[in-house]
Amino acid sequence: QVHLAESGGGLVEAGGSLRLSCTSSVRTRNSAAMAWFRQAPGNEREFVAGISRSAGVTEYKDSVKGRFTISRDNPTNTVDLQMNNVKPEDAADYYCAADFRARSAIVRTSPSFYDSWGQGTRVTVSS
């Protein structure tokens, strides 16, 4: 069973930066596409950013392009989300997820494709 653990959430001022990390209990290098989703109260869970198994392909939600960067450190089975110029609308619970069925250069954006999920970390934005 895969265990994903997120960290790094907290309170950030609008315009500030925050870095989220997700560590997997199993190897994800070349075996799983990884992604960050978020869910704000009353909203559905939405795709934020993803990175392919090979780390050669990244995908972003339009509203975070140019502000957020997803990266993976394969030796440590960690996927990070660097959040810059954070906006009030970025406030949500952020979840790390793993897609072990994705092809090498594919990042899928629907949560239904993701097999394993972390417990989430909350990002609060003060304006």
N, C-alpha and C positions, 0 to 999 in steps of 0.2 A: 504494500500500500504506500502510495506516495504522500508525503507530508510536505506541504508548502507553508513557510512561515514568513509573514511580512513584518517589516519594521520600518521605522522612520516617520510615521505619521505624527501629526501634532498641529499646533497652532502656528500659523504664518500670516504675516501682514500681506495685504494686497500689494502686488509688485515684488514680493520677496521670492525666495527660493526654498525648495525642500527636496530632499532626496529619499525616495522609497527604495527599500531593498526586499528581495524575495529569495529565500534560500530553500532549495529542494533537498529532500532527504535521499534522493536517488539521482543518479547521473542523468542530466538532461542534454548534455552535449551531443549534438547530432542525433538526438532521439526524440526531442519534443520542441515544438514551437511554443514560445512563452508569450504571455500577454498580461496586460493590466486592464482591468475593468473597474468601473466605479458605479456606485449607486447612491443617489441622494434620496432623502425621505420623500416618499410619494412617487418616485420615478422608477422606471425599469433600469435594470443593470445595463450599462452601455460600455462598448469597447472604447478604450482610450489609446492604447498603443500595443504593438506586438512585434515580435522578432522571430524570424524563421529558425528552423533547426540548425541551419548552417551559419546563422547570424548574418547572412548576406542580404537579407531582405527585411525591411522594417515597414510598418504601416502605422498611420496615426489618424485619429479622429481629426476632422478638419479644424475644429476650434482649438486644438492644442498644437497644431503644426507650427514649427518655429519657436515654440516655448518649451515643449517637453521632448526629452530624448530617452529612448530605451536602449539599454545595452546589456550584454551578458558577459559574465566572466566564467568561462567553461570550467577551469580547474576547481572553482569553488561552488559550482552549480548555483550561481547567483545571477539574478536578473535585477537590474536597477532601473528606476524611473527618475530621471532628473527633471524637476519641475521648476522652471524659471518664469518670472513675471506672472506669478500666480494671481488668478482673478477670483472674485467672490463666487462665481459660478463653478469654480473647480472644487468647491467644498463638497465632500462626499466620503463615503467609505470606499476605500480602494482595495481591490482584490487581485491577487496574483493567480494565474491559471496556466495549466499545462495541457497542450494538445499533442498527444503521442501518436495520433494518426495522420497528422498533416504531412504532406510531401515536403521534400527538402527545402524548396524555395517558396513555400506557401505560408501565408499568415491568414487565418480565418478570423472573421470579426464577430461571428455569432457565438454567444456563450454556449450554445447547444453542442458545439464541437469540442468543448474543453472537458477533459476527463477528471482533472483534479483541481481543487481550489483551496486557497488559503482561507484563514478566518477573517481576514480583512484588517485594515488599519485606517483610522479616521484622519482625515485632513479637514481642518477648520481654518477658514480664512477670515481675518478681521479687516474691515475696510475703514 
